[in-house]
Amino acid sequence: EDQVTQSPEALRLQEGESSSLNCSYTVSGLRGLFWYRQDPGKGPEFLFTLYSAGEEKEKERLKATLTKKESFLHITAPKPEDSATYLCAVQAPRNTDKLIFGTGTRLQVFP
Amino acid sequence: EPEVTQTPSHQVTQMGQEVILRCVPISNHLYFYWYRQILGQKVEFLVSFYNNEISEKSEIFDDQFSVERPDGSNFTLKIRSTKLEDSAMYFCASSDNRGELFGQGTRLTVV
């Protein structure tokens, strides 16, 4: 069964303290891995799509990387406005385009 | 920047009543989705829609649910006879096959 596991569940950082969030996945064949940001009571906001092992994408203080078993979201010198839940989702082939989400990592950045 | 729009933002309904949740996807997107998120839980796939028909649905999407694209812009989710356990955030998403963009959601409360 296709599965996505995110760790840690929650992370508290001081402003400027860099860290990484992990997304481990088991799928029969990965078509794409997606990172989203979700603020409380809001919809997921698209950040990145990664398609193949070794791929990296960056946006401001965020960098996403992908291996054959996991993805990391690296946050460099975070600011309080980076506080949110970060969701990882995978899309497997076999004629499906649905996303399978993890439970997310709740990030809090303190000034 | 184009966005997915959902209405209403909040809906309170009595158990057994029918509700219709509305979405306006991004205009040049061809793939449409509904997801739900029960408070504190994962985002879960409900249904995908392409070329005016359902392309995939989950076990959650039983006979009480239906989707429709009544005109060129709207995409609706109908829940025929709501149950207490249908209380959740419902998200609409659309895609051009490069990544799903989500709306801000409708919070449905069944009392």
Interface residues (C-beta under 8 A of the other chain):
Chain A: G32 F34 Y36 G41 K42 G43 P44 E45 F46 T49 L87 A89 T96 D97 K98 L99 I100 F101 G102 T103 G104
Chain B: V4 Q6 Y31 Y33 Y35 Q41 K42 V43 E44 F45 S48 S55 E56 S58 M89 F91 S95 N97 R98 G99 E100 L101 F102 G103 Q104 G105 R107
